[in-house]
Amino acid sequence: MPTDNGKEPLKITAEDLARVAVPDASAGPVGPAAITAGGTKSYGTISEAAEMAPAVSEQRGSILLQGWFYLGAAGLLGACLGWGLCERSFVDAATDHRWGNTWMIPAIVTFMCIGYGISESIVERSVRKAILRGLLALPLGVVLGFIFEVVANLIYNIGLGVCAQAGVQSFRNPAVWIARGIGWAVFGAAGGTVYGLVGQSVKKAKYGIIGGLIGAGIGGTVFDPISMGMRGASLSRAVGFALFGAATGVAMGWVESALKDRWLYVTSGPLAGKQFILYKSLTTIGSDQKSDIYLFKDPNILGQHAAIAITGSRVQFKALGTAYVTGSPVSTRVLQDGDLLQIGRYAFRYKERHRS
């Protein structure tokens, strides 16, 4: 019977069906247009397609997600904020003393600590985590700010005494600059301590303290030369403290990156370019902001989607939701250096430092 458009209808006979070849699943993967024994083409099966990881392309990382950058920015902004709050009540006269003189350094250290504590959560877009870490960093910064100011002044005065015994009588002498740098290095230790405490990691605190000591020491050393090269005590303090805070944060980021052992580098997704250093024995991954690695803007990612457990030298990836490692779907997998992890729209390259 002809169709409405006048063409003959398609007829399939029993003989035609008998010639259809079904690929053998036990024979292994079938190419996209493999030829079967019967001479017909096979394009794979639905189950094969479901097991293939979605294709992802490596994206160029943003400088905004580099640890040295956002920690340096946090230190700069924190120092400027602390200076701005106290400068109007700060007096240079040795015979006068106002609350700005008492609070200047502790306020700068406090806001630097808050900045270091929340900066990583901000770039990860975890508002909840940033608020919680900020609330923890505030009292810690105040207490450590006052304690370390006493320690810094003690070290600085000892350094000035040594300089005086060596015949140094001018603040234009580099020996005095170095004495301030050594004394002020302890302020960086305060920032590194808070950075590790809010991150709930002793190793993170250790790296932060090392970087903080180096950065704050450099910042303290250049403080006097900057003051002498600028007109006005207020402006010189602003620039000097800003560079002090930035140097401390940048050094913390560099040291942390240089000493890391195991980490995930985001190669694709909204956080491309960010590295997550695996400090904890158990690192959680998911769309819940409580997760150690918070993955946002993907409805296919569960609140607690996966975790990475470290036991000695063994690093095991465990997935509760759909995840792939080197292109294959997995529920558990011992990770090797260079493995590519895919969760939703995110892709991570697992890396570890090889020690000789």
Residue, then its C-alpha position, 0 to 999 in steps of 0.5 A: m500500500p503506497t504512503d501519502n507521499g507516493k513512496e513505497p513503504l520500507k519493508i523489513t523481512a525476517e531474512d533482513l533481521a537474521r543478518v543483523a550482527v550484535p557485538d560481543a561485549s566480552a570481546g573488549p571495547v569496540g571502535p566508533a565504526a568497527i567492522t563485525a564478522g558479518g561485514t556490518k558496522s557497529y557503533g558500540t553500545i549504550s552501556e559503553a557510552a555511559e561508562m566513558a568520562p565526559a570530555v574536558s579541556e584543560q583551562r588556563g588558570s587565573i592569577l586570582l586563584q594563586g595562593w601567593f596572590y590572594l594571600g598577598a592581597a589579603g595582607l595588603l588590605g588588612a594592613c591598610l584597614g588596621w592603619g586607617l582605623c588608628e592613624r587619626s588617633f596616632v601621634d608622633a610626639a614622644t611625649d604624647h600617647r593616644w589610643g591609636n599608638t596603643w592599637m596601631i600594630p595590634a589592629i594591623v596584625t588582627f586584620m592581616c590575620i583575618g584576611y589570611g584566614i578568609s582569603e582562601s574561602i573567598v576565592e573558593r566562593s564559600v561565604r559560610k566558611a569565610i564567615l566562620r573563619g573570620l569569626l575565629a580569626l578575629p579574637l586570635g588576631v587581637v590576642l596574638g597582635f598584642i602578645f607579638e607586639v611585646v615580643a617584637n619590641l623586645i627583639y627590636n630594642i635588643g637589636l638597637g642596643v647591638c647597633a649602638q654598641a657597634g657604633v651605629q647612631s643613625f636610623r639611616n644605617p641599614a643595620v637599624w633596618i635589619a634590626r626592625g626586620i628581625g623584630w617585626a618578623v614575629f608579626g608574620a608568625a602570628g599571621g601564619t599561626v592563624y592561617g593554620l588554625v582556621g584551616q585546621s592543619v598543623k602543617k599548614a600553620k607550620y608553612g604559614i609561620i615559615g612564610g610569615l617570618i620571611g615575608a614580615g622580616i622583609g617588610g620590616t626591613v624596608f619600612d624605614p627606607i620607605s619612611m625616609g623616602m616619602r614626605g609625611a609620616s602618615l603617608s609613609r606609615a600607610v605605604g610601609f605597612a601596606l608593603f609589610g602586609a603584602a610581603t608577608g602574605v606573598a611569602m606565605g603563599w610561596v612557601e606553602s606552594a614550595l613545601k607541599d607534598r600532595w595536592l590537587y590542581v584544578t585543570s577545568g571548571p570554575l576554579a581552574g588554576k587553583q591548587f588544593i593542598l592535601y593537608k588532612s588525613l581525610t579531605t572531603i569534596g562536594s557541593d556542601q560548603k562544609s566540604d574541604i573542597y567546595l564545588f559550586k555551580d553544578p547540580n550533579i555534584l552531591g553535598q558529600h560527593a567524594a573524599i580522599a583518605i591518606t594513610g602513610s604513603r597510600v592516597q585513596f580516592k572514594a566516591l559516593g557520586t559519579a566520578y572518574v579517574t583517568g577516564s574510568p568510572v570509579s568508587t574507590r581508587v588508589l591515586q598515582d601521581g598524574d591521575l586525572l579526576q573528574i567530578g561533574r564539570y570539574a577536573f583535577r590533576y593529582k600531583e605528589r612531590h617525589r623525594s630522592 
